[in-house]
Amino acid sequence: MQLTATPVRARIRRQVREGDGFSVIELMITVALLGIVLATVLGALYSVMNAEAYQDDRTANLDAMRTTLNDMTKLLRQGSAVTATSNGTRLEFDTYIGGSPAHVTYTVDATGTKLLEQVGTAAAKVVQLHLVPNPSPALFCYTDQSVVCGATGGPSTQWVQITMQIHPVHSPNTTLQLDSQVNLRNRTAA
């Protein structure tokens, strides 16, 4: 069984027999076409890598926000009183940790991008990064028996609304937001 040569194969065989190679123009066209194909493939790969980095960063930030809100909610639910110094960027309350009374303070740092937690007189530690500076609504909002959410807390506070907003590092034009409304179950003030 003999294979028939196609015109392209026949031309290549003839050039090889005769010692002829490809012309410079043919080689330049081939290199240019390969460059175009390579640029297209690399562009698509770059887009996929950016989308994956954005998704990973978004997921990591949402996980960090959920963890912070869960920890804050747990302490706040055990709270007995919110102090009068609490406002939109500061939440100060008395609670119970491991069955013992404790005073907890959450504050936004001077840059407005970090949330700090201080338990008792211990040093404050960062619990959340990349907060949106001067968010609207404020990070903390306080409600007594009325339905109006106020800018300051006090002994009559029954509910605390936490609205956490952050900017992911890989996509600063995006804002992620999680909300939590917490009832002080052990509230002692009337």
C-alpha positions as CSV (number, residue, x, y, z in Angstrom):
1,M,0.0,0.0,0.0
2,Q,1.5,3.3,-1.1
3,L,0.6,6.7,0.3
4,T,0.1,9.4,-2.2
5,A,1.9,12.6,-1.4
6,T,-0.1,15.8,-1.0
7,P,1.1,18.8,-3.0
8,V,2.7,20.3,0.2
9,R,4.5,17.1,1.0
10,A,5.7,16.9,-2.5
11,R,7.0,20.4,-2.5
12,I,8.9,19.8,0.8
13,R,10.4,16.6,-0.5
14,R,11.5,18.4,-3.7
15,Q,13.1,21.3,-1.7
16,V,14.9,18.8,0.5
17,R,16.2,16.9,-2.5
18,E,17.3,20.0,-4.3
19,G,18.8,21.5,-1.2
20,D,16.4,24.4,-1.1
21,G,15.1,25.7,2.2
22,F,12.3,28.0,3.2
23,S,12.6,31.6,2.2
24,V,13.1,34.3,4.7
25,I,9.6,35.6,4.0
26,E,8.0,32.2,4.7
27,L,10.0,32.0,8.0
28,M,8.9,35.5,9.0
29,I,5.3,34.8,8.3
30,T,5.5,31.6,10.4
31,V,7.1,33.4,13.3
32,A,4.6,36.2,13.2
33,L,1.7,33.7,13.2
34,L,3.2,31.8,16.1
35,G,3.6,35.1,17.9
36,I,0.0,36.0,17.4
37,V,-1.2,32.6,18.7
38,L,1.2,32.8,21.7
39,A,0.0,36.3,22.6
40,T,-3.6,35.2,22.5
41,V,-3.0,32.2,24.7
42,L,-0.9,34.2,27.2
43,G,-3.6,36.9,27.3
44,A,-6.3,34.3,28.1
45,L,-4.0,32.7,30.8
46,Y,-3.4,36.1,32.4
47,S,-7.2,36.8,32.6
48,V,-7.8,33.4,34.2
49,M,-5.0,34.0,36.7
50,N,-6.4,37.4,37.7
51,A,-9.9,36.0,38.1
52,E,-8.6,33.3,40.3
53,A,-6.6,35.7,42.4
54,Y,-9.7,37.9,42.8
55,Q,-11.9,35.0,43.8
56,D,-9.3,33.6,46.3
57,D,-8.9,37.1,47.9
58,R,-12.7,37.6,48.0
59,T,-13.1,34.2,49.7
60,A,-10.3,34.8,52.2
61,N,-11.8,38.2,53.1
62,L,-15.3,36.9,53.5
63,D,-14.0,34.0,55.7
64,A,-12.1,36.6,57.9
65,M,-15.2,38.8,58.2
66,R,-17.4,35.8,59.2
67,T,-14.9,34.7,61.8
68,T,-14.6,38.2,63.2
69,L,-18.4,38.7,63.3
70,N,-19.0,35.3,64.9
71,D,-16.5,36.1,67.6
72,M,-18.0,39.5,68.2
73,T,-21.5,38.1,68.2
74,K,-20.6,35.4,70.7
75,L,-19.2,38.0,73.2
76,L,-22.0,40.5,72.6
77,R,-24.8,38.0,73.1
78,Q,-23.3,37.3,76.6
79,G,-23.2,41.1,77.2
80,S,-24.8,42.7,80.1
81,A,-24.4,46.4,79.2
82,V,-23.2,48.6,76.5
83,T,-21.4,51.7,77.8
84,A,-22.3,55.3,76.9
85,T,-18.9,55.8,75.2
86,S,-20.0,53.5,72.4
87,N,-20.5,55.1,69.0
88,G,-20.4,54.3,65.3
89,T,-16.7,53.4,65.4
90,R,-16.4,52.2,69.0
91,L,-18.3,49.4,70.8
92,E,-17.6,49.0,74.5
93,F,-19.5,46.5,76.6
94,D,-19.5,44.3,79.7
95,T,-19.7,40.6,79.0
96,Y,-18.7,37.2,80.3
97,I,-15.7,35.2,79.0
98,G,-15.5,31.6,80.4
99,G,-18.1,32.5,83.0
100,S,-16.0,35.5,84.4
101,P,-17.0,39.1,83.9
102,A,-14.9,41.0,81.3
103,H,-14.9,44.4,79.7
104,V,-14.5,44.3,75.9
105,T,-13.8,47.2,73.5
106,Y,-13.9,47.2,69.7
107,T,-12.5,50.3,68.0
108,V,-11.6,51.4,64.5
109,D,-8.0,52.6,64.3
110,A,-7.0,56.1,63.3
111,T,-6.6,55.2,59.6
112,G,-10.2,53.7,59.7
113,T,-9.0,50.5,58.0
114,K,-8.4,48.2,61.0
115,L,-10.7,46.9,63.7
116,L,-9.1,46.4,67.1
117,E,-10.3,44.3,70.1
118,Q,-9.3,44.9,73.6
119,V,-10.3,42.6,76.5
120,G,-9.9,44.2,79.9
121,T,-6.6,46.0,80.3
122,A,-4.7,43.8,77.8
123,A,-3.2,45.3,74.7
124,A,-5.5,45.8,71.8
125,K,-5.1,43.3,68.9
126,V,-6.2,43.6,65.3
127,V,-9.1,41.4,64.4
128,Q,-10.0,42.7,61.0
129,L,-8.1,44.4,58.2
130,H,-9.1,46.4,55.1
131,L,-12.1,48.1,56.5
132,V,-13.8,50.7,54.4
133,P,-12.9,54.1,55.9
134,N,-15.9,56.1,57.1
135,P,-18.5,53.6,55.9
136,S,-22.2,54.4,55.5
137,P,-23.9,53.0,57.5
138,A,-21.5,53.2,60.5
139,L,-19.8,50.0,61.7
140,F,-21.9,50.0,64.9
141,C,-25.5,51.0,65.4
142,Y,-27.5,50.8,68.7
143,T,-31.2,50.1,69.3
144,D,-33.2,50.2,72.6
145,Q,-36.9,49.4,72.6
146,S,-37.6,51.6,69.7
147,V,-37.0,50.6,66.1
148,V,-34.7,53.5,65.4
149,C,-31.0,52.7,65.1
150,G,-28.9,55.3,67.0
151,A,-25.4,56.4,66.6
152,T,-24.5,56.0,70.3
153,G,-24.9,53.2,72.8
154,G,-25.8,53.3,76.5
155,P,-27.4,51.4,79.3
156,S,-30.7,51.1,77.5
157,T,-29.2,49.4,74.4
158,Q,-30.9,46.1,73.7
159,W,-29.6,45.4,70.1
160,V,-26.4,46.2,68.4
161,Q,-26.3,46.2,64.6
162,I,-22.8,45.5,63.1
163,T,-22.3,46.4,59.5
164,M,-18.8,45.4,58.4
165,Q,-17.5,46.6,55.0
166,I,-14.1,45.8,53.5
167,H,-12.1,46.4,50.3
168,P,-10.4,43.2,49.1
169,V,-6.7,43.7,48.3
170,H,-6.8,42.4,44.8
171,S,-9.9,44.3,43.9
172,P,-10.0,47.6,45.8
173,N,-13.0,48.9,43.7
174,T,-15.1,46.1,45.3
175,T,-16.8,46.4,48.7
176,L,-17.8,43.3,50.6
177,Q,-20.4,43.7,53.4
178,L,-21.6,41.5,56.2
179,D,-24.3,42.4,58.7
180,S,-25.1,41.1,62.1
181,Q,-27.8,42.2,64.6
182,V,-27.1,41.0,68.1
183,N,-29.4,40.9,71.1
184,L,-27.8,41.4,74.5
185,R,-29.3,38.4,76.3
186,N,-27.9,39.3,79.7
187,R,-28.7,43.0,79.7
188,T,-29.0,44.3,83.2
189,A,-30.1,47.9,82.6
190,A,-33.7,48.8,82.2
